[in-house]
């Protein structure tokens, strides 16, 4: 049986350094959802010196646009989206403290270099497993950009959220 590695969020630099590529991790703690339109706004806020919707220092972003909750659920479907959509903005967010990104798919050379330079980590989530991820969300709060609908920024509390260490 493989040892279960747990990553508690927000993640410390020491915890990230303990991870190994191609290993499964169980993520627990605070994740912020953000897709391309939210990234665009966050990057613009950084560039203009505006207050951000959440503290990027040691933060974790899940590339996800959850659907509305139904039938008393905490959250609707919340599977990962393609990470490459955020690549134009990600190096800036990493330079400003972002440490953990969770999504699916490959990353650009610029993002990979920023991850390595700043001691961050990219975790891959399982595409097609939205119901599994929905079951791992214990709390969900809308915190920014409600006009973006499912692409708004949500603060999630997750437990045993499965992912694979891909880039560090």
Protein Blocks (a to p, Z undefined) as FASTA:
>chain_A
ZZdddddddddfklmmmpcehiacddedjdddddfklmmmmmmmmmnopacfbdfehpac
ddddddddeehiabdcdddddfklmmmmmmmmmmnopabdcdeddddfklmmmmmmnopa
cddddehilmmmmmmpmbdcdfbhklnommmccddddehiacddfbZZ
